[in-house]
Amino acid sequence: MKQRLTTGWNFMRIIYLLGGVMMLIQSIADSQWMLSLVGLYFVVMGLFALGCAGGACYIPPVNAKNNSGNTEYEEVK
């Protein structure tokens, strides 16, 4: 748990944390309790690197070797 909090910080994780904190503060100030749950969700995502904040939504780039433009076709009879 401590390792999750101290390592792996990136730009998106900071954005999730700051956005969640701002949402949480604003929703508590306006007594919007359902929105505070959404803010809490984003804070937890940012703190513990869950979901997209942890890089789980990352799609690796296409390998240039496989995308050389030479396409092979097999004839089906």
matplotlib code that plots the C-alpha trace (Angstrom):
import matplotlib.pyplot as plt

x = [0.0, 2.8, 4.6, 1.4, 1.3, 4.9, 5.8, 4.5, 3.4, 2.7, 0.8, -2.6, -2.4, -1.8, -4.7, -7.1, -6.0, -6.3, -9.6, -11.0, -10.0, -11.5, -14.7, -14.9, -14.3, -16.9, -19.5, -19.1, -19.4, -22.6, -24.0, -24.2, -23.5, -23.9, -21.2, -18.9, -18.9, -17.8, -15.0, -14.0, -13.8, -11.4, -9.3, -9.0, -8.0, -5.3, -3.9, -3.9, -3.2, -6.4, -8.0, -6.6, -4.7, -2.4, -1.8, -4.2, -5.8, -2.5, -2.4, 1.1, 2.1, 2.0, 5.4, 6.9, 8.3, 4.8, 3.5, 6.0, 3.3, 4.1, 0.9, 0.8, -2.4, -3.3, -5.6, -8.6, -10.2]
y = [0.0, 2.4, 1.6, 2.5, 5.9, 6.7, 5.4, 5.7, 9.3, 10.7, 13.7, 12.0, 10.7, 14.2, 15.5, 12.8, 13.6, 17.4, 17.2, 14.8, 17.1, 20.1, 18.2, 16.9, 20.3, 22.0, 19.3, 19.4, 23.2, 23.0, 20.1, 17.9, 14.6, 12.4, 14.5, 14.1, 10.4, 11.0, 13.4, 10.7, 8.2, 10.4, 11.1, 7.3, 6.7, 9.3, 8.3, 4.5, 4.5, 2.6, 2.5, 4.9, 6.9, 3.8, 3.5, 0.6, 2.4, 2.7, 1.3, 0.6, 2.0, -0.1, -1.7, -0.1, -3.5, -4.9, -1.8, -1.6, -1.5, -5.0, -7.0, -10.7, -12.3, -16.0, -17.3, -19.2, -21.7]
z = [0.0, 0.9, -2.4, -4.4, -2.7, -3.1, -6.6, -10.1, -10.1, -13.5, -15.0, -15.3, -11.7, -10.4, -12.6, -11.2, -7.6, -8.0, -9.9, -7.3, -4.4, -6.1, -6.8, -3.3, -1.7, -4.0, -3.5, 0.3, 0.3, -1.7, 0.2, -2.9, -1.3, -4.4, -6.2, -3.2, -3.9, -7.4, -6.1, -3.6, -6.4, -8.4, -5.2, -4.6, -8.2, -8.0, -4.6, -5.2, -9.0, -9.9, -13.3, -15.9, -13.3, -12.9, -16.6, -17.2, -20.1, -21.9, -25.4, -26.7, -30.0, -33.1, -33.8, -36.9, -38.0, -38.3, -40.0, -42.9, -45.6, -46.9, -46.5, -47.3, -48.4, -48.5, -51.1, -49.8, -52.1]

ax = plt.figure().add_subplot(projection="3d")
ax.plot(x, y, z, "-o")
ax.set_aspect("equal")
plt.show()
